[in-house]
Amino acid sequence: MRTLPTFLTLTAVAAVALTGCAASPASSPTRSATTAPVACTDPGATSDAVTVAGDAAAEPTVTFEAPLATKATERTVITEGTGDAIEEGDSVAISYAAYNATTGAKLTAGGFGDAAGLTVNVVNGQGVIPGILKGVACSKVGDRVAVVFPPADGFGETGNTDLGVAATDQLLFVIDIKEKLPTRATGEDQEPTDGFPTVKLADDGAPTVTMPKSDPPTDLAVEVLKKGDGAAVTETSTVTVQYTGAIWDTGKVFDQSWGVGPTSFPVSGLITGFTQGLVGQTVGSQVVIVIPPGELGYEGGNETAGISETDTLVFVVDIIAAA
């Protein structure tokens, strides 16, 4: 499997408790449940000027006269799907073809054939650049849309030198809405393992974690609570997950995605113990990862997250997708 093209993703500050980089004192390790609602985006003369041909299973042929320019993002439905409506909080698998709308140059494509696509979490402020999110929001499964957006909804004032996108360049994405992904693990229940925390699930799948009275393990420990039948996670995968992170000694939850929605990140960018706990697990699984203090977690602790250098960390992770 190929990893998600990282130039399309935002810095994963919302999941900073999982990243290998220490957060600055001003950064929050927890994901906010108070982000603004995702609004629908109207078509306009600019997005209507894009011609798209081809079958949904293959990369489209896209024709437009550069430069395209719009002051606000525009979204035109090219082909209307017949599937479920995309709603706030959904995770959606998409294919895409991306162009520099100012120069006319093709930038990249993904999700067609064997190429990895994107998972878009329909929540503001996380996952993908805003223009892609606005293209996906208010769609239906099966839709093909053309979305044209200015730098403010793209790479901002800096552009993207790796792609050759200048700070003033506009972008065009043609997006196929492939499917809704589950928001929780769907695998077969497994027998709990003695000595691990107890996990009780709410109706929506959110876990409540109760720590045992015994001492925590001194080595990395992984328990599979649900076994999925999807693809195995590799070190180069980008995963979409729901997770809760808690401290063994106190039971305090220091980070979670529940209440906001699934989140996506490259496995290689996580703290070492989290990476090792995920690699080899299958999509659809729910796993408990117990990470001892030290080099597998946060050496020296993580003050922003309230994690001391002696804390053992417990993560309950629902693996929703991997690419």
VENUR-V865347 format. One record per residue. N is the residue number from 0. RES is the residue in one small letter. SS is DSSP state (A for helix, B for strand, O for the rest). PSI is psi in whole degrees, 0 to 359 (NA if undefined). D_LAST is the distance of its C-alpha to the last C-alpha in Angstrom with 2 decimals. Layout:
n=N res=RES ss=SS psi=PSI d_last=D_LAST
n=N res=RES ss=SS psi=PSI d_last=D_LAST
This chain:
n=0 res=m ss=O psi=148 d_last=5.94
n=1 res=r ss=O psi=148 d_last=6.12
n=2 res=t ss=O psi=156 d_last=5.84
n=3 res=l ss=O psi=137 d_last=6.52
n=4 res=p ss=O psi=113 d_last=10.19
n=5 res=t ss=A psi=343 d_last=12.13
n=6 res=f ss=A psi=346 d_last=15.21
n=7 res=l ss=A psi=349 d_last=14.10
n=8 res=t ss=B psi=155 d_last=13.86
n=9 res=l ss=O psi=162 d_last=17.04
n=10 res=t ss=O psi=133 d_last=18.22
n=11 res=a ss=O psi=58 d_last=17.10
n=12 res=v ss=A psi=332 d_last=20.76
n=13 res=a ss=A psi=335 d_last=20.22
n=14 res=a ss=A psi=33 d_last=18.36
n=15 res=v ss=A psi=335 d_last=20.78
n=16 res=a ss=A psi=346 d_last=21.79
n=17 res=l ss=A psi=348 d_last=18.49
n=18 res=t ss=B psi=157 d_last=18.53
n=19 res=g ss=O psi=346 d_last=20.42
n=20 res=c ss=O psi=140 d_last=22.71
n=21 res=a ss=O psi=140 d_last=25.81
n=22 res=a ss=O psi=150 d_last=26.33
n=23 res=s ss=O psi=160 d_last=29.48
n=24 res=p ss=O psi=334 d_last=32.21
n=25 res=a ss=O psi=349 d_last=31.61
n=26 res=s ss=O psi=145 d_last=27.93
n=27 res=s ss=O psi=132 d_last=27.11
n=28 res=p ss=O psi=353 d_last=24.67
n=29 res=t ss=O psi=153 d_last=24.42
n=30 res=r ss=O psi=133 d_last=22.74
n=31 res=s ss=O psi=137 d_last=25.40
n=32 res=a ss=O psi=13 d_last=26.01
n=33 res=t ss=O psi=24 d_last=28.43
n=34 res=t ss=O psi=153 d_last=26.34
n=35 res=a ss=O psi=148 d_last=27.92
n=36 res=p ss=O psi=151 d_last=27.03
n=37 res=v ss=O psi=120 d_last=24.80
n=38 res=a ss=O psi=156 d_last=27.35
n=39 res=c ss=O psi=152 d_last=27.27
n=40 res=t ss=O psi=130 d_last=27.68
n=41 res=d ss=O psi=156 d_last=30.44
n=42 res=p ss=O psi=166 d_last=30.70
n=43 res=g ss=O psi=179 d_last=33.10
n=44 res=a ss=A psi=327 d_last=34.86
n=45 res=t ss=A psi=310 d_last=32.23
n=46 res=s ss=A psi=330 d_last=29.20
n=47 res=d ss=A psi=341 d_last=31.58
n=48 res=a ss=O psi=356 d_last=32.42
n=49 res=v ss=O psi=129 d_last=29.03
n=50 res=t ss=B psi=131 d_last=29.14
n=51 res=v ss=B psi=131 d_last=26.07
n=52 res=a ss=B psi=155 d_last=26.33
n=53 res=g ss=O psi=161 d_last=24.24
n=54 res=d ss=O psi=151 d_last=22.41
n=55 res=a ss=O psi=335 d_last=19.41
n=56 res=a ss=O psi=348 d_last=17.43
n=57 res=a ss=O psi=160 d_last=18.14
n=58 res=e ss=O psi=133 d_last=18.07
n=59 res=p ss=O psi=159 d_last=21.18
n=60 res=t ss=B psi=120 d_last=24.36
n=61 res=v ss=B psi=128 d_last=25.16
n=62 res=t ss=B psi=130 d_last=28.74
n=63 res=f ss=O psi=158 d_last=30.34
n=64 res=e ss=O psi=109 d_last=33.23
n=65 res=a ss=O psi=148 d_last=32.39
n=66 res=p ss=O psi=143 d_last=32.99
n=67 res=l ss=O psi=142 d_last=31.64
n=68 res=a ss=O psi=135 d_last=32.61
n=69 res=t ss=O psi=145 d_last=32.45
n=70 res=k ss=O psi=332 d_last=33.58
n=71 res=a ss=O psi=153 d_last=31.17
n=72 res=t ss=O psi=137 d_last=27.83
n=73 res=e ss=B psi=146 d_last=28.40
n=74 res=r ss=B psi=123 d_last=26.28
n=75 res=t ss=B psi=132 d_last=27.42
n=76 res=v ss=B psi=117 d_last=26.19
n=77 res=i ss=B psi=311 d_last=26.23
n=78 res=t ss=B psi=128 d_last=25.51
n=79 res=e ss=O psi=127 d_last=25.96
n=80 res=g ss=O psi=172 d_last=23.78
n=81 res=t ss=O psi=9 d_last=25.29
n=82 res=g ss=O psi=192 d_last=22.66
n=83 res=d ss=O psi=149 d_last=22.64
n=84 res=a ss=B psi=143 d_last=23.32
n=85 res=i ss=O psi=127 d_last=20.75
n=86 res=e ss=O psi=164 d_last=22.36
n=87 res=e ss=O psi=131 d_last=22.38
n=88 res=g ss=O psi=351 d_last=19.89
n=89 res=d ss=O psi=153 d_last=17.50
n=90 res=s ss=B psi=132 d_last=13.72
n=91 res=v ss=B psi=132 d_last=12.90
n=92 res=a ss=B psi=130 d_last=10.21
n=93 res=i ss=B psi=156 d_last=11.66
n=94 res=s ss=B psi=158 d_last=12.23
n=95 res=y ss=B psi=152 d_last=14.50
n=96 res=a ss=B psi=128 d_last=17.13
n=97 res=a ss=B psi=140 d_last=18.67
n=98 res=y ss=B psi=151 d_last=22.25
n=99 res=n ss=B psi=109 d_last=24.83
n=100 res=a ss=O psi=343 d_last=27.25
n=101 res=t ss=O psi=316 d_last=30.09
n=102 res=t ss=O psi=340 d_last=30.05
n=103 res=g ss=O psi=357 d_last=28.38
n=104 res=a ss=O psi=140 d_last=25.95
n=105 res=k ss=B psi=137 d_last=22.51
n=106 res=l ss=B psi=307 d_last=19.91
n=107 res=t ss=B psi=171 d_last=16.49
n=108 res=a ss=B psi=157 d_last=14.45
n=109 res=g ss=B psi=156 d_last=10.96
n=110 res=g ss=O psi=358 d_last=9.75
n=111 res=f ss=O psi=135 d_last=12.77
n=112 res=g ss=O psi=230 d_last=13.08
n=113 res=d ss=O psi=358 d_last=10.44
n=114 res=a ss=O psi=142 d_last=9.15
n=115 res=a ss=O psi=137 d_last=5.86
n=116 res=g ss=O psi=209 d_last=7.40
n=117 res=l ss=B psi=149 d_last=7.99
n=118 res=t ss=B psi=123 d_last=8.66
n=119 res=v ss=B psi=123 d_last=12.37
n=120 res=n ss=B psi=119 d_last=14.51
n=121 res=v ss=O psi=71 d_last=17.98
n=122 res=v ss=O psi=134 d_last=19.97
n=123 res=n ss=O psi=144 d_last=21.88
n=124 res=g ss=O psi=12 d_last=21.40
n=125 res=q ss=O psi=151 d_last=17.80
n=126 res=g ss=O psi=286 d_last=14.31
n=127 res=v ss=B psi=166 d_last=15.05
n=128 res=i ss=O psi=148 d_last=18.30
n=129 res=p ss=A psi=326 d_last=20.92
n=130 res=g ss=A psi=324 d_last=21.35
n=131 res=i ss=A psi=316 d_last=17.92
n=132 res=l ss=A psi=317 d_last=18.59
n=133 res=k ss=A psi=333 d_last=22.01
n=134 res=g ss=A psi=327 d_last=20.73
n=135 res=v ss=A psi=322 d_last=18.69
n=136 res=a ss=O psi=139 d_last=21.39
n=137 res=c ss=O psi=16 d_last=24.02
n=138 res=s ss=O psi=179 d_last=22.21
n=139 res=k ss=B psi=154 d_last=21.96
n=140 res=v ss=O psi=129 d_last=19.30
n=141 res=g ss=O psi=347 d_last=20.07
n=142 res=d ss=O psi=146 d_last=21.38
n=143 res=r ss=B psi=124 d_last=21.05
n=144 res=v ss=B psi=152 d_last=22.28
n=145 res=a ss=B psi=127 d_last=23.49
n=146 res=v ss=B psi=126 d_last=23.58
n=147 res=v ss=B psi=131 d_last=25.72
n=148 res=f ss=B psi=149 d_last=25.97
n=149 res=p ss=O psi=172 d_last=28.11
n=150 res=p ss=A psi=328 d_last=27.19
n=151 res=a ss=A psi=331 d_last=27.61
n=152 res=d ss=A psi=8 d_last=24.50
n=153 res=g ss=O psi=247 d_last=22.65
n=154 res=f ss=O psi=12 d_last=22.98
n=155 res=g ss=A psi=205 d_last=26.38
n=156 res=e ss=A psi=346 d_last=29.45
n=157 res=t ss=A psi=343 d_last=27.83
n=158 res=g ss=O psi=203 d_last=25.71
n=159 res=n ss=B psi=102 d_last=23.03
n=160 res=t ss=O psi=328 d_last=24.65
n=161 res=d ss=O psi=325 d_last=21.58
n=162 res=l ss=O psi=349 d_last=21.19
n=163 res=g ss=O psi=31 d_last=24.93
n=164 res=v ss=B psi=117 d_last=25.11
n=165 res=a ss=O psi=166 d_last=28.48
n=166 res=a ss=O psi=336 d_last=29.35
n=167 res=t ss=O psi=1 d_last=31.15
n=168 res=d ss=O psi=140 d_last=28.69
n=169 res=q ss=O psi=160 d_last=27.42
n=170 res=l ss=B psi=150 d_last=24.04
n=171 res=l ss=B psi=127 d_last=23.21
n=172 res=f ss=B psi=132 d_last=19.96
n=173 res=v ss=B psi=121 d_last=19.88
n=174 res=i ss=B psi=131 d_last=17.31
n=175 res=d ss=B psi=124 d_last=16.61
n=176 res=i ss=B psi=104 d_last=16.12
n=177 res=k ss=B psi=310 d_last=14.21
n=178 res=e ss=B psi=155 d_last=14.30
n=179 res=k ss=B psi=140 d_last=14.98
n=180 res=l ss=B psi=153 d_last=12.89
n=181 res=p ss=O psi=159 d_last=15.11
n=182 res=t ss=O psi=9 d_last=16.27
n=183 res=r ss=O psi=166 d_last=17.00
n=184 res=a ss=O psi=139 d_last=16.36
n=185 res=t ss=O psi=8 d_last=17.61
n=186 res=g ss=O psi=177 d_last=18.14
n=187 res=e ss=B psi=135 d_last=21.60
n=188 res=d ss=B psi=140 d_last=23.89
n=189 res=q ss=O psi=158 d_last=24.80
n=190 res=e ss=O psi=128 d_last=28.11
n=191 res=p ss=O psi=153 d_last=28.21
n=192 res=t ss=O psi=134 d_last=29.06
n=193 res=d ss=O psi=142 d_last=32.37
n=194 res=g ss=O psi=351 d_last=32.43
n=195 res=f ss=O psi=160 d_last=29.20
n=196 res=p ss=O psi=153 d_last=29.29
n=197 res=t ss=B psi=135 d_last=29.81
n=198 res=v ss=B psi=121 d_last=27.23
n=199 res=k ss=B psi=132 d_last=28.59
n=200 res=l ss=B psi=138 d_last=26.50
n=201 res=a ss=O psi=175 d_last=27.82
n=202 res=d ss=O psi=328 d_last=27.70
n=203 res=d ss=O psi=2 d_last=24.58
n=204 res=g ss=O psi=353 d_last=22.84
n=205 res=a ss=O psi=131 d_last=23.65
n=206 res=p ss=B psi=144 d_last=24.82
n=207 res=t ss=B psi=126 d_last=28.21
n=208 res=v ss=B psi=125 d_last=28.36
n=209 res=t ss=B psi=123 d_last=31.75
n=210 res=m ss=O psi=144 d_last=32.36
n=211 res=p ss=O psi=164 d_last=34.65
n=212 res=k ss=O psi=350 d_last=37.99
n=213 res=s ss=O psi=166 d_last=37.32
n=214 res=d ss=O psi=150 d_last=36.29
n=215 res=p ss=O psi=158 d_last=32.59
n=216 res=p ss=O psi=152 d_last=31.22
n=217 res=t ss=O psi=350 d_last=31.68
n=218 res=d ss=O psi=163 d_last=28.55
n=219 res=l ss=O psi=133 d_last=24.89
n=220 res=a ss=B psi=138 d_last=24.70
n=221 res=v ss=B psi=132 d_last=21.93
n=222 res=e ss=B psi=135 d_last=22.73
n=223 res=v ss=B psi=116 d_last=20.71
n=224 res=l ss=B psi=328 d_last=22.20
n=225 res=k ss=B psi=135 d_last=20.02
n=226 res=k ss=B psi=113 d_last=18.27
n=227 res=g ss=O psi=164 d_last=15.37
n=228 res=d ss=O psi=20 d_last=14.89
n=229 res=g ss=O psi=191 d_last=11.15
n=230 res=a ss=O psi=152 d_last=8.80
n=231 res=a ss=B psi=143 d_last=9.69
n=232 res=v ss=O psi=135 d_last=8.25
n=233 res=t ss=O psi=173 d_last=9.09
n=234 res=e ss=O psi=340 d_last=10.83
n=235 res=t ss=O psi=4 d_last=8.56
n=236 res=s ss=O psi=153 d_last=5.36
n=237 res=t ss=B psi=126 d_last=5.35
n=238 res=v ss=B psi=151 d_last=6.55
n=239 res=t ss=B psi=125 d_last=8.76
n=240 res=v ss=B psi=161 d_last=12.02
n=241 res=q ss=B psi=142 d_last=15.74
n=242 res=y ss=B psi=156 d_last=17.92
n=243 res=t ss=B psi=133 d_last=21.56
n=244 res=g ss=B psi=131 d_last=23.05
n=245 res=a ss=B psi=164 d_last=26.71
n=246 res=i ss=B psi=130 d_last=29.42
n=247 res=w ss=O psi=311 d_last=30.95
n=248 res=d ss=O psi=326 d_last=34.55
n=249 res=t ss=O psi=340 d_last=34.78
n=250 res=g ss=O psi=1 d_last=32.04
n=251 res=k ss=O psi=130 d_last=31.42
n=252 res=v ss=B psi=121 d_last=28.06
n=253 res=f ss=B psi=348 d_last=27.06
n=254 res=d ss=B psi=145 d_last=23.69
n=255 res=q ss=B psi=156 d_last=21.73
n=256 res=s ss=O psi=339 d_last=19.47
n=257 res=w ss=O psi=137 d_last=21.61
n=258 res=g ss=O psi=343 d_last=23.95
n=259 res=v ss=O psi=311 d_last=21.68
n=260 res=g ss=O psi=168 d_last=18.37
n=261 res=p ss=O psi=157 d_last=14.80
n=262 res=t ss=B psi=155 d_last=13.39
n=263 res=s ss=B psi=142 d_last=10.20
n=264 res=f ss=B psi=155 d_last=10.34
n=265 res=p ss=B psi=134 d_last=9.32
n=266 res=v ss=A psi=326 d_last=10.36
n=267 res=s ss=A psi=346 d_last=12.76
n=268 res=g ss=A psi=9 d_last=14.63
n=269 res=l ss=B psi=167 d_last=15.84
n=270 res=i ss=O psi=150 d_last=19.21
n=271 res=t ss=A psi=316 d_last=19.49
n=272 res=g ss=A psi=323 d_last=20.27
n=273 res=f ss=A psi=316 d_last=17.34
n=274 res=t ss=A psi=310 d_last=14.95
n=275 res=q ss=A psi=326 d_last=17.05
n=276 res=g ss=A psi=332 d_last=17.14
n=277 res=l ss=A psi=322 d_last=13.42
n=278 res=v ss=O psi=129 d_last=12.64
n=279 res=g ss=O psi=342 d_last=13.37
n=280 res=q ss=O psi=158 d_last=13.20
n=281 res=t ss=B psi=150 d_last=11.69
n=282 res=v ss=O psi=136 d_last=10.09
n=283 res=g ss=O psi=351 d_last=13.36
n=284 res=s ss=O psi=155 d_last=15.17
n=285 res=q ss=B psi=126 d_last=17.40
n=286 res=v ss=B psi=151 d_last=18.44
n=287 res=v ss=B psi=125 d_last=21.24
n=288 res=i ss=B psi=120 d_last=20.98
n=289 res=v ss=B psi=120 d_last=24.42
n=290 res=i ss=B psi=117 d_last=24.62
n=291 res=p ss=O psi=161 d_last=28.12
n=292 res=p ss=O psi=155 d_last=29.57
n=293 res=g ss=O psi=211 d_last=29.38
n=294 res=e ss=O psi=339 d_last=26.90
n=295 res=l ss=O psi=342 d_last=24.03
n=296 res=g ss=O psi=247 d_last=24.35
n=297 res=y ss=O psi=99 d_last=26.52
n=298 res=e ss=O psi=125 d_last=29.40
n=299 res=g ss=O psi=358 d_last=32.26
n=300 res=g ss=O psi=184 d_last=30.63
n=301 res=n ss=B psi=97 d_last=29.24
n=302 res=e ss=A psi=321 d_last=32.21
n=303 res=t ss=A psi=322 d_last=30.37
n=304 res=a ss=A psi=355 d_last=28.49
n=305 res=g ss=O psi=28 d_last=31.69
n=306 res=i ss=B psi=124 d_last=30.47
n=307 res=s ss=O psi=168 d_last=33.22
n=308 res=e ss=O psi=348 d_last=32.99
n=309 res=t ss=O psi=4 d_last=34.01
n=310 res=d ss=O psi=136 d_last=31.62
n=311 res=t ss=O psi=133 d_last=29.35
n=312 res=l ss=B psi=144 d_last=26.15
n=313 res=v ss=B psi=124 d_last=24.68
n=314 res=f ss=B psi=132 d_last=21.25
n=315 res=v ss=B psi=120 d_last=20.42
n=316 res=v ss=B psi=125 d_last=16.70
n=317 res=d ss=B psi=119 d_last=15.23
n=318 res=i ss=B psi=110 d_last=11.56
n=319 res=i ss=B psi=322 d_last=10.58
n=320 res=a ss=B psi=158 d_last=6.86
n=321 res=a ss=B psi=138 d_last=3.79
n=322 res=a ss=O psi=NA d_last=0.00
